């Protein structure tokens, strides 16, 4: 992985530091459908005992709607939080990753954690909109593009098992 998310912790002063980076999806070994630009905004809080790295990741995903098969571009925000400590005796659940570092550690790479956060942020099914009607189950037309979202291709067809019920309706 060609990472641009390595932070030289020796050159970062104690206190809070903000770093913003723009990456290509290939830098995180992601597929091309993640677009050309992934923005990682990172806050580093360094003191004598630990370094807290909090990142907000902004990205787009080009995908196919799970109901109507139309192409969709969605924007997402993922978060990643890492604690690098010289003494990892106390752990906390508020961090995605906790690592122990030595005084000789010169850099921290958060690429894997950022990649995981991006992938975990994606929903299992992406819809073009919450009211997507999908495809007609008989002819495959996109119901979102049809007036009243109802396809007329199957109205005259009746399941043969229900013909007796139809006869009851027509007698009255």
Backbone torsions as a table, in degrees:
resi	resn	phi	psi	omega
1	UNK	NA	124.1	177.9
2	UNK	-82.8	95.7	-170.2
3	UNK	-95.8	133.6	169.8
4	UNK	-107.2	12.6	-177.6
5	UNK	-110.5	34.9	172.8
6	UNK	-96.1	129.8	-179.8
7	UNK	-112.5	124.4	177.3
8	UNK	-78.8	101.2	-173.4
9	UNK	-75.0	-15.5	178.0
10	UNK	-71.3	-38.6	-176.9
11	UNK	-83.8	-10.4	-179.9
12	UNK	-85.4	125.4	-179.1
13	UNK	-73.9	159.5	174.1
14	UNK	-61.1	147.6	-177.2
15	UNK	109.3	-162.5	-176.4
16	UNK	-97.9	137.5	178.9
17	UNK	-135.6	138.1	177.4
18	UNK	-111.8	131.5	178.1
19	UNK	-134.1	130.1	176.9
20	UNK	-117.1	132.8	-179.7
21	UNK	-132.5	144.6	173.3
22	UNK	-109.1	131.2	-177.4
23	UNK	-125.3	160.2	168.5
24	UNK	-95.1	154.5	-179.0
25	UNK	-59.6	-30.8	-179.7
26	UNK	-67.6	-23.1	177.7
27	UNK	-67.1	-22.5	179.2
28	UNK	-110.6	15.5	-177.9
29	UNK	55.1	41.4	176.0
30	UNK	-102.9	157.3	179.8
31	UNK	-69.3	165.0	-177.4
32	UNK	-65.0	-19.9	-177.3
33	UNK	-69.8	-1.5	176.6
34	UNK	-89.4	7.6	175.2
35	UNK	79.0	178.3	-175.3
36	UNK	-86.8	-16.4	-171.7
37	UNK	-132.8	120.4	171.4
38	UNK	-117.6	124.2	-178.4
39	UNK	-105.6	126.5	178.9
40	UNK	-117.3	111.8	177.6
41	UNK	-102.8	117.7	-172.1
42	UNK	-119.9	131.9	171.3
43	UNK	-106.4	124.1	176.9
44	UNK	-109.9	129.4	177.7
45	UNK	-121.1	106.0	-173.3
46	UNK	-111.3	134.6	170.5
47	UNK	-139.2	-170.1	-175.5
48	UNK	-68.2	-23.1	-174.0
49	UNK	-102.6	-29.7	-173.8
50	UNK	-158.7	168.3	174.0
51	UNK	-128.1	124.3	177.0
52	UNK	-104.4	124.9	179.5
53	UNK	-116.5	117.0	178.6
54	UNK	-118.5	122.6	-177.3
55	UNK	-122.2	138.4	168.5
56	UNK	-108.0	129.0	-175.0
57	UNK	-116.8	122.0	-179.2
58	UNK	-109.8	126.4	-178.3
59	UNK	-152.7	162.3	175.2
60	UNK	-115.0	152.2	177.3
61	UNK	-131.4	122.7	174.9
62	UNK	-91.3	119.8	-176.7
63	UNK	-146.8	-174.9	-178.8
64	UNK	-112.1	134.2	178.3
65	UNK	-61.0	134.6	-177.3
66	UNK	-70.3	-16.5	-179.5
67	UNK	-103.8	-44.4	-173.0
68	UNK	-111.9	-2.6	177.5
69	UNK	65.4	19.8	174.9
70	UNK	-83.9	150.9	177.9
71	UNK	-72.7	137.6	-175.7
72	UNK	-132.8	139.5	172.1
73	UNK	-116.1	119.6	-179.1
74	UNK	-118.5	145.0	175.7
75	UNK	-101.9	140.1	-178.4
76	UNK	-134.3	158.5	172.7
77	UNK	-129.0	124.0	176.8
78	UNK	-113.4	159.3	179.1
79	UNK	-128.1	146.0	176.9
80	UNK	-142.3	133.5	-178.3
81	UNK	-133.0	125.6	-178.3
82	UNK	-125.0	141.7	173.4
83	UNK	-120.1	120.2	175.8
84	UNK	-109.7	118.6	-173.1
85	UNK	-124.5	147.7	174.9
86	UNK	-79.4	-16.3	177.4
87	UNK	-143.5	102.2	-172.6
88	UNK	-90.8	35.0	-177.8
89	UNK	-69.5	-33.1	178.3
90	UNK	-106.3	122.9	178.3
91	UNK	-110.0	161.9	-177.4
92	UNK	-139.2	147.9	179.5
93	UNK	-83.4	-5.1	-176.9
94	UNK	-79.3	-4.7	-178.6
95	UNK	-109.1	143.9	174.9
96	UNK	-72.0	-35.6	-177.7
97	UNK	-140.9	139.6	172.2
98	UNK	-128.6	129.5	179.7
99	UNK	-130.0	152.4	175.5
100	UNK	-101.2	132.4	179.5
101	UNK	-120.2	158.6	178.1
102	UNK	-105.4	165.5	177.7
103	UNK	-60.9	-19.4	179.4
104	UNK	-86.9	-5.7	178.4
105	UNK	-66.1	128.6	-177.3
106	UNK	-107.8	-25.1	-179.6
107	UNK	-145.7	155.3	177.5
108	UNK	-125.1	129.3	179.3
109	UNK	-106.6	119.6	-179.0
110	UNK	-104.8	12.2	-176.1
111	UNK	-56.2	-47.5	-177.8
112	UNK	-63.4	-42.1	179.3
113	UNK	-66.0	-39.2	177.6
114	UNK	-66.3	-42.3	178.5
115	UNK	-61.0	-46.9	178.3
116	UNK	-60.7	-42.0	179.7
117	UNK	-62.4	-39.7	177.8
118	UNK	-62.0	-48.6	-177.2
119	UNK	-67.1	-34.8	179.7
120	UNK	-76.6	-17.8	178.9
121	UNK	-77.0	-27.6	-177.4
122	UNK	-68.1	133.4	175.8
123	UNK	-72.8	159.9	179.0
124	UNK	-65.4	-39.9	178.4
125	UNK	-123.0	128.9	177.2
126	UNK	-108.9	130.2	179.9
127	UNK	-110.2	150.9	177.6
128	UNK	-66.2	-35.1	169.7
129	UNK	-158.9	163.2	-175.5
130	UNK	-64.7	-23.4	-179.0
131	UNK	-99.2	23.5	-178.9
132	UNK	-63.4	129.9	-179.5
133	UNK	-89.8	-12.9	176.7
134	UNK	80.2	-152.5	-177.7
135	UNK	-108.7	150.3	175.0
136	UNK	-65.0	131.8	-177.1
137	UNK	-71.7	-13.6	-178.9
138	UNK	-98.3	-47.7	-175.0
139	UNK	-112.1	-12.8	176.5
140	UNK	85.5	9.0	178.2
141	UNK	-70.5	148.6	176.9
142	UNK	-74.1	113.3	-176.9
143	UNK	-68.6	-19.3	177.5
144	UNK	-69.8	-21.7	-176.8
145	UNK	-100.9	5.6	-179.6
146	UNK	-108.4	140.2	179.3
147	UNK	-58.4	134.9	-177.8
148	UNK	64.0	6.8	176.8
149	UNK	57.5	28.4	179.4
150	UNK	-126.0	126.5	179.2
151	UNK	-90.9	136.7	-178.2
152	UNK	-93.8	9.2	-173.7
153	UNK	-69.4	-23.9	-172.4
154	UNK	-118.3	6.6	-174.3
155	UNK	-62.6	-38.4	-177.9
156	UNK	-78.6	-20.2	179.5
157	UNK	-80.0	129.9	177.9
158	UNK	-124.4	135.1	177.5
159	UNK	-59.7	127.1	-176.7
160	UNK	-57.2	-24.3	179.7
161	UNK	-69.9	-19.1	-176.6
162	UNK	-106.1	10.8	-178.8
163	UNK	-64.0	-35.4	178.2
164	UNK	-64.1	-37.2	177.6
165	UNK	-66.9	-37.7	178.3
166	UNK	-65.1	-37.8	177.3
167	UNK	-61.6	-36.6	177.5
168	UNK	-63.8	-38.9	-179.7
169	UNK	-69.5	-37.2	-177.7
170	UNK	-77.7	-21.5	178.3
171	UNK	-70.5	-29.6	-178.5
172	UNK	-85.9	NA	NA
